[in-house]
Amino acid sequence: MTLTIDSLRLGSAFALSGGYLAMCLAIWRARAARRPAPVGKADWLVVYASQTGSAEYLAERTAATLATGGLSASAACMSDLDAGALSGASRILFIASTYGEGDAPDSGARFAGVTMGGAPDLSHLHYAVLALGDSSYTNYCGFGRALDGWLAAHGATPLFERIDVDRGNPAALSDWQHHIGRLAGTSDAPDWEAPAYADWRIASRVLANPGSAGAPLYQLALVPLDGVLPDWEAGDLAQVSAPADPDHPREYSIASLPREGRLELMVRLQRREDGSPGAASGWLCESSSDGDVIRMRVRAHQRFRLNGNAARPLIAIGNGSGLAGLRALLKSRIDAGRGDNWLLFGERHAAHDFLRREELQEWMACGCLERLDLAFSRDQATPRYVQHLVREQADTLRAWVARGAAIYVCGSLQGMAGGVHEALAEVLGAQALDALTAEGRYRRDVY
């Protein structure tokens, strides 16, 4: 299903071809001019590979602790660390997230694919690795483990054994902070504590997909008990501490903005193999009542905020509950008077799974949403997913990118994220997609 304000916006085939050539020229110029960002000359480098911002936050705290002890330290993204910078460094602390089943996060993909594909002599290097992961995945902390093994195999000397962190485990993080304090020679370390949980209540809870063949998905509105909303931006996350598992908070994309007076989530009810509801999703979707206190806090997600892309056209791609994060981004731009927004979204059946149908149609009618392309996988004999939309709209997508558009992807890791990435690589070219990633114009929040 494809909706447009005016199909003539696309122009003639000649115009599209010209747009694509312009895009290619712009990307070529960017790649020709681009060099890896210079990594600082500090004695200690803290290199992070982050997907949702946790590794970046910990890297900043680590560098600050080293600086407290009088050491020269700086934090740098792994995307800026090439073989040359690696050969020139003597002490590096790596903080590495794992994406999916053992892969490097987007910011570490180039390092994993290029630098770790080589065989440099690292006998001059002293290092340590903090590996962030989730033990519910088979290849727990897979990228951090692979990085640790690669460094050791090429002669680098570990300062202490790798520390694996399961879903932000406080004891493991405390162990890392203890080691960093010893390296810095100080006990006067900056506070690493995350913001405290606040008390919230559910103001409304609506089943968003009644009759769906998929798992129930609820739209929740929450308000703080003290009446004071915290500040957040489109792209940020909410961490919920469920009573049944308080030490392992679950993260959800925030679907609303503070000026709307509530914090909205879109939560899919998860069930375990035995059929019992998930600790957090079951609590939010079924068990909790209006009178129950929801322990929740907001976490900045810098890599999925608009930031420098706020003035660019926006291509938003996702499925299922991923619409939450995309909705906040679109709403932020619409409130700023920007109508050059394009949403490509996939779900199961139009009759039951057209999430936020009225709002999206209203945005189309008022010109706040320039394009809305929908794929409902079960509405025809052959399944049709959001990645099919990317291929079908190839010419238009190339034209938007040539205009400077940014691409944001939000939704399921399994199936959608990989399928969309492959489709984008086919449509734009793998090198062009790499260039967009390096420029911060291709961003993903997938789970």
WODA-V663306 format. One line per field, one symbol per residue. ss: DSSP state (2 for helix, 1 for strand, 0 for the rest). phi: phi as a letter, one per 20 degrees, with the letter a starting at -180 (. if undefined). psi: psi as a letter, one per 20 degrees, with the letter a starting at -180 (. if undefined). Layout:
ss: ???
phi: ???
psi: ???
//
This chain:
ss: 011100222200222222222222222222222000000000011111100002222222222222220000111112220022222200111111111000110222222220222000000001111111100000000222222222222000110000111100022222222222222200000000000001111111111000000000111111110000000000001111102220000111100002220011111100100000102222222220000001111110022200222000011111122222222222222220000011111110022220002222222222000011111100000000022222220222222222000111111022222222222222220222222222000111110
phi: .cccfbffgfmefffffffffffgffffffffefcggffgeffdddddccddoffffffffffffffgeneebbebfffeddfffffeedccddcceddmeneffgfdffffedffeecfedfeedbbcdddacffefeglgfffffgfffffdnfdffafgdedelmgfffffffffffffffmbdeeffeffgffdecceebbcfecgnffefgcddddccffendffebcgofcdddeegfbfecfddcfeecdgfenbddccdefecffenfffgeffffecffcgefedebbecfcgfdfflfegeegdddcablfffgfffffffffffenedeccddccbecffcceflgffffffffenfcfccdccdfdebfegcdffffgffdgfffffffffofddddbqfffnfgffffffffffenfffffffffemecccccb
psi: pppqgohihharhghgghgghggggggggghhhpqppppqjqhppopqoqgjighgghgghghhgghhjjqoqqqqqhijoahghhhiqhopppoprppcmjrqrgijggghhfgiiamqokiipprqpoppaoiiqgmpkgghgggghgghhkiqpphrqqppoolkphgghhgghgghhghikqimqqpjprqqqrprqohqopoilpjqiaqqpqoqpqqqhiioprqrrpirqpppoqhimhinqqpqppirqhiijroqqoppoqqrhjiqqqgghhghhghqrhiqppoqqpppmhijrgcijhjqqpopparciihghhgggghghghjjpimqppoqqafphhhjnplggghhghghijhohqopqoohjjrhpporhhhhgghkgghghgghhijqqppppbpgpfgggggggghhgghpghhhgghghijioqqnq.
//
